[in-house]
Amino acid sequence: MHLHPLTAKKIQRFKSIKRGYWSGVILVLLMVLSCMAELIANSRALVVSYNNKLYFPTYGAFIPGNYFGLDYKYETNYRQLKHIFQQEQSGNWVLMPPIPYNPYESNTIAGQYPPHAPSWSQQHYLGTDAAGRDVAARIIYGFRLSMAFSMLLLIFNYAIGTTIGCLMGYRGGAFDIIFQRIIEIWSSVPTLYVIMIVASIMIPDFWVLIAILVFFEWIGITWYMRTSTYKEKSRTYTLAAKALGASDSRIILHHLLPNSISVLITFIPFSIASGITTLTALDYLGFGLPPPTPSWGELLRQGIGNLSYHWIAGSVVTAMVCILTMVTWVGEAVRESFDPKKFTYYE
């Protein structure tokens, strides 16, 4: 497949901005790895070899302990099973994930109260929280949840805001005035208070929070797309397309939107960062996802609540700073590379 020369030049320009390019590579790698978080942090084994037969419990149904010769019928404790196989030296073996704990289980150490400090011998590389849950596992699963939340919020907000903004700018007149008044009313509603009211009535889950935030936050991109569409519709190429009989939908999709793409791209990193920080803030305040959902905000609340357990707050703050910095660098590089004015010249 051959790329358009202009597109190839934009991609080359993006690659030349090293901090943005490598931040993008790292972010994509982290998102791919987070999709397979069960293979990195999980209390289930990756592979069990028992009596010359292989089992893969990670994504399968639970296997009772008596299936492997243990004296109970509930789900196998694979860390214990690995220790037993090592002692027996019978040829059976267990391969555990690098972090052999899931983000929900409490692992207490005899004679000690959680939280526990980081320990390589216990494989709690970032320690545990106040409930004895592995911090590293909760950060990994919390990252996956935060990115999914921010990406879905971005898609819904941009779909609604871009559509309404383009129509406001292109149609103008009564349609524009009516939606201006609606947006003015909508923007005066305090979103946090709405979430607090909903949280007092029911326990908000992932999709309820998405729905509430989309209901109010589509406004942001609408103003920018309205302004950009107003500007672009008065240009010569739009007037020429109308003169040639192009339909309104064709003009908007094939002419106005492509020439407003720099506006959308510029705000993408800020929208992603906003989604991550919004979910973290709501969880920190106690109005977000219900416990024991792995969440950066919940970890931050624990860490700030008792700064003597510095590994909790330190881990989640470091993770947030790194991710938000990389998102910003990617946004800067994409905006500079795909800005249509960058490759415009006049004769």
PELINVEN-V143905 format. One record per pair of residues at least 24 apart in sequence whose ideal C-beta (glycine too) atoms are under 10 Angstrom apart, sorted by the first residue. I is the first residue (numbers start at 1). J is the second residue. Records with the same first field share a line. If there is no record, write none. Layout:
BEGIN
I->J, J
END
This chain:
BEGIN
5->343
6->340, 343
7->338
9->337, 342, 343
10->334, 336, 337, 338, 339, 340, 342, 343
11->337, 338
12->337
13->333, 334, 336, 337, 338, 339, 342, 343
14->330, 333, 334, 335, 336, 337, 338
15->333, 337
16->333, 336, 337
17->329, 330, 332, 333, 334, 336, 337
18->329, 333
19->325, 326, 328, 329, 330, 332, 333
20->269, 326, 328, 329, 330, 331, 332, 333, 334, 335, 336, 337
21->329, 330, 333, 334, 337
22->326, 329, 330, 333
23->322, 323, 325, 326, 327, 328, 329, 330, 331, 332, 333
24->326, 327, 329, 330, 331, 333, 334
25->326, 330
26->322, 323, 326, 329, 330
27->147, 272, 322, 323, 326, 327, 329, 330
28->330
30->140, 143, 144, 147, 322, 323, 326
31->143, 144, 147, 148, 151
33->140, 143, 144
34->140, 141, 142, 143, 144, 145, 146, 147, 148
35->144, 147, 148
36->144
37->97, 99, 102, 103, 137, 140, 141, 142, 143, 144, 145, 294
38->97, 102, 140, 141
39->97, 98
40->97, 98, 99, 136, 137, 140, 141
41->97, 98, 99, 100, 101, 102, 103, 125, 134, 136, 137, 138, 139, 140, 141, 294
42->78, 96, 97, 98, 99, 100, 101, 102, 103, 105, 137, 141
43->75, 76, 77, 78, 79, 96, 97, 99, 100, 101, 102, 103, 104, 105, 107, 134, 137
44->75, 76, 78, 96, 97, 100, 102
45->76, 78, 79, 81, 82, 93, 94, 95, 96, 97, 100
46->78, 94, 95, 96, 97, 98, 100
47->93, 94, 95, 96
48->76, 78, 81, 82, 85, 92, 93, 94, 95, 96
49->85, 91, 92, 93, 94, 95
50->81, 85, 90, 91, 92, 93, 94
51->90, 91, 92
52->91, 92
53->92
55->94
56->95
57->94
58->97
68->92, 94
79->107, 123
96->123
97->123, 137
98->123, 125, 136
99->123, 124, 125, 126, 134, 135, 136, 137, 140
100->124, 134, 137
101->128, 132, 133, 134, 135, 136, 137, 138
102->133, 134, 137, 138, 141, 294
103->129, 133, 134, 135, 136, 137, 138, 139, 140, 141, 142, 145, 292, 293, 294, 295
104->131, 133, 134, 137, 138, 141, 291, 292, 293, 294
105->131, 132, 133, 134, 137, 292
106->130, 131, 132, 133, 134, 292
107->131, 132, 133, 134
108->132
114->309
115->302, 303, 306, 308, 309, 311, 312
116->309, 311
117->309, 310, 311
118->311, 315
124->311
125->311, 315
126->299, 311, 312, 314, 315, 316, 318, 319
127->309, 310, 311, 312, 314, 315
128->309, 311, 312
129->298, 299, 302, 303, 309, 311, 312, 315
130->299, 302, 303, 305, 306, 309, 312
131->291, 292, 302
133->292, 294, 299
134->294
135->294, 299, 302, 303, 309, 311, 312, 314, 315, 316
136->315, 319
137->294
138->292, 293, 294, 295, 296, 298, 299, 312, 315, 316
139->294, 295, 296, 299, 312, 315, 316, 318, 319, 320
140->294, 319
141->293, 294, 295
142->279, 280, 283, 289, 293, 294, 295, 296, 297, 298, 299, 316, 319, 320
143->276, 294, 296, 319, 320, 323
144->294
145->206, 276, 279, 283, 289, 293, 294, 295, 296
146->272, 275, 276, 277, 278, 279, 280, 283, 294, 295, 296, 297, 319, 320, 323
147->272, 275, 276, 279, 323, 327
148->206, 210, 275, 279
149->206, 209, 210, 213, 275, 276, 278, 279, 280, 282, 288, 289
150->271, 272, 273, 274, 275, 276, 277, 278, 279, 327
151->271, 272, 275
152->206, 207, 210, 213, 214, 275
153->209, 210, 213, 214, 217, 218, 271, 272, 274, 275, 276, 278, 279
154->217, 221, 267, 268, 269, 271, 272, 274, 275
155->214, 271
156->210, 211, 213, 214, 215, 217, 218
157->213, 214, 216, 217, 218, 219, 220, 221, 222, 267, 271, 274, 275
158->218, 220, 221, 225, 264, 267, 268, 271
159->214, 218, 221
160->214, 215, 217, 218, 219, 221, 222
161->214, 217, 218, 219, 220, 221, 222, 223, 224, 225, 226, 264, 267, 271
162->218, 221, 222, 224, 225, 229, 252, 257, 260, 263, 264
163->218, 222, 225, 252
164->218, 219, 221, 222, 225, 226
165->218, 219, 220, 221, 222, 223, 224, 225, 226, 227, 228, 229, 230, 260, 263
166->222, 225, 226, 228, 229, 232, 233, 252, 253, 256, 257, 260
167->222, 225, 226, 229, 248, 252
168->222, 223, 225, 226, 227, 229, 230
169->222, 223, 224, 225, 226, 227, 228, 229, 230, 231, 232, 233, 252, 256, 260
170->225, 226, 229, 230, 232, 233, 238, 248, 251, 252, 256
171->229, 233, 248
172->226, 229, 230, 233
176->226, 230
179->222, 226
180->222, 223, 226
182->219
183->218, 219, 222, 223, 226
184->219
186->215, 216, 217, 218, 219, 222
187->216, 217, 219, 220, 222, 223
189->215, 216
190->216
191->215, 216, 217, 278
192->278, 281, 282, 285, 287
195->278, 282, 285, 287, 288
196->282, 285, 286, 287
197->287
198->287
199->282, 285, 286, 287, 288, 290
200->287
203->289, 290, 291
204->282, 287, 288, 289, 290
205->289, 290, 293
206->279, 288, 289, 290, 293
208->289
209->278, 279, 282, 283, 287, 288, 289
210->275, 279
212->282
213->274, 275, 278, 279, 282
217->271, 274, 275, 278
220->267, 270, 271, 274
221->263, 264, 267, 268, 271
224->260, 263, 264, 266, 267
225->256, 257, 260, 263, 264, 267
227->260, 263
228->256, 257, 259, 260, 261, 262, 263, 264
229->256, 257, 259, 260, 263
230->256
231->256, 259, 260
232->256, 257, 258, 259, 260
235->259
258->340
259->340, 341
260->340
261->338, 339, 340
262->334, 335, 336, 338, 339, 340, 341, 342
263->335, 339
264->335, 338
265->331, 334, 335, 336, 337, 338, 339
266->331, 332, 334, 335, 336, 338, 339
267->331, 335
268->327, 330, 331, 334, 335
269->324, 326, 327, 328, 329, 330, 331, 332, 333, 334, 335
270->327, 328, 331
271->327, 331
272->323, 324, 327, 328, 330, 331
273->320, 323, 324, 325, 327, 328, 331
274->324
276->320, 323, 324, 327
277->320, 324
280->316, 320
296->320, 323
END
